[in-house]
Amino acid sequence: MSNSNNPVVGALRQVVADCYALLGQTHLCHWNVRGPGFFALHTAFEEQYTELFAAVDELAERIRALGALAPGGLSNLAKLSPIEEIAEDSSAEAMVEHLAKANEIVVASLAKARDVAAEAEDSESEDLTIARIQVHQKTIWMLKSYLGE
């Protein structure tokens, strides 16, 4: 497509990959969390991955609106994102720590996309990334609060 070299598109493609990796990790934690915090974490993780699923769609559609193709495919998205996978049998605390760090990676990716969009005078993409940063910062705060930080 004609806009595949657009730096905003490149930055948003990275955000989609990182958000999708986070979504997958959050879903894994939702399924496998155990222990005294099970009910709270199981519910919180479901809320997070449900919100992320809608967000990834919005981000991918922004890429399409910019005239490029959105990334997809699990192996392709995994190659694009630095977010590592957590073991299925991890403790609840390890899961929360992992997801907090993964959300921090997403915030960094979004901040880069925000700055690229601002430089390109793409206010719509900039606005989208700012709103997403706020969601992930709140999630980080909640996860770290669970850990007593």
N, C-alpha and C positions, 0 to 999 in steps of 0.2 A: 504494500500500500504506500501511498505517497508520503505519509508523515512518519514513517518508521524511524527516520533519523532525527526527529524532533527530540531535543534533550528532555522536555517535559514528559514525553511519552516514555522515554527510557527510564526516567526516575519513577514514573507511575507504575511501569511494569515491575520494577523492583519492589515497590510497595505491595503490589498484588501478590507477588511471590512470597514476600515476608508475611503478609496477612494470612495467606493460605496455609503456610507452614505453621503459623501460630494457631490457626483454626484447627488444624489436624492434631497438634499437640494438646490443645485445650480439650478436644473431644476425647483423646486417649486418656487424659487425666480424669475426665468426667466418668468414663467407663470403669476405670481401675482404682480410683481413690478408695482408701480404706481407713478405718480408725475412728476415734472419737469425733472428729470433725467431718465425718462422712456426709451427713445430711446437708450441712451448710455448704461444704465445698462442692458436692454433687450438684446442688442447685445453682451455685454461683458459676461453676464452669459451664453449665448448660446455658445460662443467661449470656455468658461471654461468647460462646461459640455461635449461638443463635444471632447475636448482634453482629458478630464478625462476618457471618455468611452474607447478610444483607449488605454490609459495608464493602466486601470484596466485589459484589455485583455492581455496586455504585461506582467503585473505582475502575473496574473493567469497562463499564459503559462510558466513563469519561474518556478512557483511552480510545474507544471506538468513536466517540464524538470528535476526537481530535484527528480522526482519519487513519488510525492505525489499528492493528490487531492486538487483542488482549492475549497474554500468555495463558497457557493451560497445559493440562497433562501432569499427573503427579510427579513423574520422573523429571520432567522439564522444570517444574516449579521447585522441586527439591534441589536441583542443580543451581538454580538462581539464588536461593536463599541460604544465608549462613546459619540459620536457626537449626540447631542440632536436635535429634530425637532423644527423648527420655525413655529409660527402661520401663516396661509395662509394670514391673513389680516395685517401682520406686515408692518411697514413703510419701505420705500426704505432704509433709513439710518440704521434701525435695521437689515434689510437683509444684507447690506454690512458689518456691524459689525459682524453679525452672521457668515457670510461666511469667514471673515478674521480669526475669532477664530477657525472655523472648519478647515481651511487650516493650522493653527498653530498646531492643534492636529495631522493632517496628517504629518506635518514636523517632529514632535516628534516621531511618529510611524516609519517614514522612517529613522530617525537618529538611532533609536534603531536597526532596521533591518540592516542598514549600518554597525553598530558596530558589530553585531552578525555575519554578513557575513565576515567582516574583520578578526574577531577572528577565524572563520572557514576556512579562506583562500579561500573563494569563491569570487574571483575577479569579476566574471560576475554579481552576485547578488549585490555586493558592488557598482559596476559601475552603475547598473540600479537604485539603490536607490539614489545615488549621483545626477544623472541626474534628477530624480523626485524631489528631495529636491530643486534643482535650479528652477524648474518650479513653485513649490508652494511658494517659497520665492518671486519670481517675482509677483505672483498673490497677495500675502499678501501686498506687496509694492503698487501695483496698487489699491487694495481695500482701503488701509489706505490713500493713496493719494486722493482718491475720498472724503474721510471723512475730508480731510484737515490736516491729521496727518503727 
